[in-house]
Amino acid sequence: MAGEVWKISGLITLFLSFSTILTEEILDIDPSGYILYCPCMGRFGNQADHFLGSLGFAKGLNRTLVLPPWVEYKPGISKSIQVPFDTYFKTEPLNTIHRVMTMEEFMKKLAPKIWPPEKRVAFCYMARHNSEGCNAKEGNPFGPFWDTYDVDFVGSQFYKPLNYDVHHHDMAVKWNQEFPPSEWPVLAFVGAPASFPVQKENIYLHKYLQWSHSIEEQTWSFIKTLPKGPFIGVHLRNGIDWERACEHVEHSPNLFAAPQCLGYRNEHGVSTKDLCLPPENLIIKQLKRVIKNIGAKSIFVASDSDHMIDKLNEALKRMKVTAHMLKPSNPHVDLAILGRSNHFIANCVSSFSAFAKRERDAIGFPSSFWAFPPEKDKKKRPVHDEF
Ligand code: GFB
């Protein structure tokens, strides 16, 4: 009997020490503070650009970055859907460059202690929507985003004239002077504290953004189905939204992600219709050239609309090269496959394309762009010029 009592009390002691460890984990608070934000602008490519900027910003301020979920939109569903960050990416590589934790973890373990409901203040540059405050939950995806974590705000804080460029003008010091972590442990932004497209100084952070095991598995199981030999990955961004956007290209010399080929100050040229929405004959001509250069055996086509599979198969028949696509469509697996191709032809204007291009740059894989450099400039450069 006495032995039983000892066993039980031993178990209780063990349980108590475990809960102490757990409690300590809960209380392991970063004294330098946290940054939260809603990736409330655009779809995946835009959010990824913003993510890199936000990571650079958090690193500059030396605050832990809370990894927000990815905001997605499904046809027929009026409210945005929030997909946990680690569904698509590993958190460990990010933690090697800066302290990060997922929003789910933050809300569960830390928010009750350092960000209780009565302290939830939203940060914005200036008043939004003709109101007096940040109106952080006004509209979609703003409301659904914070509702996912049961967050309501009790106040607003404007930060004008500060900005997110922590690489110049001592901006990080200014933020920490204005909002010291001791007084403001959490800065919760209404939108990403970052610019679009991604600031040049933050591009290097992409190498820490690595696909989750699940995405990797799906990628390799698709690649295994391709004919043996090198394959070219191409991005054909050609849906109706894109056609409309490209109509404005001549008035926007550096539209969306275009700085990735044209340079941030248009030092390599200006946007053209072909650069934005390359015509079929240009696509086929450029593909044939790369097929010859790398001895490709197949093409992997990622697209939001027309994959041109039959047209490509017909045009490349004589070269014995076949075109393939992923079914059912999956944007993240599409991107990961593009990232692993032997050569990637990107759409310079698309931030979706820019994601794969940056990933490849980080590991030294070659890429080029549709219609860039323009034919007349190309004559002056080597045929296999890569950017
Ligand atoms: O990613 P994103 O901001 O890139 O938005 P852009 C385009 C979305 O279209 C992606 C889908 O997030 C995907 O959901 N999509 C595009 C694709 N290409 C593919 C693909 O190859 N495969 C699959 N499965 N899906 C711009 C936006 O899009 O479009 C601007 O940045 C604006 O905000 C403009 O809306 C019209 O930069 O290409």
Residues whose N, C-alpha, C, O or C-beta is under 5 A from the ligand:
A	BS01	GFB	G42 R43 F44 G45 N46 D241 W242 A245 F256 A302 S303 D304 S329 N330 P331 D334 V349 S350 S351 F352
